[in-house]
């Protein structure tokens, strides 16, 4: 069939020998081969050019629903003299992969929620143990000794060895290993002046919100001068790819987190809990309400 011949001519972008071109790729390549433009296809199918773009880009969430998507794909395939069954099979494969990916994200979220209490207990236990060690070392030291002095044997029974003051470098090293948390230990606060390496995430506490929630600012720097800021009003999974389709962020963030990304636009963004996120691109706020699906997720591209 013509569909299979066209599929063999398409490059495999993923490098997977088992991967097949999607329904949208098949339709776009055949339209270009026949010399048709998007407006002509839209007129002949009696749909908008927006729907034609959605079909060719496999962005079926922009269509009214699965029933309409299948109908448009079948009509488009017949218009291009392609096998509708084969194109619909490719559509089904694509949507199945999307569903599996969504389920995987849900499992990741549940696992993180399950492990969170143990992580909190571990942090509290570490801070408590460190505080006790610090207090013991400070209060057990000789109050009359300003500097560490080695004990000298002088042959007198009245001589007492002078205990060395706790090493500030050792305490700072222990403090740098602890996760950011509220603490009254001045030595631990002094040990947090650590330079962040380029192209790595740098997490900086940004203070408390009005309801006492601790804010975190996560900086991610890549090649490029475009800026994207994502503020999380509630917990949400997020994935961000840059203009070269390189994944620069894939994680679950929590209420109060602020992610600041510097890179090369356009950015492709997937949000699991879109109504509770706020996007600012190059200083301009982005309205995501038009991209929100029925499950509150949203997929959009900014900076085109």
Protein Blocks (a to p, Z undefined) as FASTA:
>chain_A
ZZlmmmmmpccfkopakbccdfklmmmmmmmmnopafklmmmmnopafklmmmmmnopak
lpgbfklmmmmmmmmmmmnopafklmmmmmmmmmmmmmmmmmmmmmmmmmmmmmmmmmmm
mmmmmmmmmmmmmmmmmmmpcfkbmbdcddddehiakbccddddddfklmmmmmmmpccd
ddfbfklmmmmmccddehiacdddebjafkopacdddddddedjbdcddddfbdcddddd
dfkopafbdcdddehiacddddddddddddfblmlcccdeehiacdfklmpcfkopacdd
ehZZ
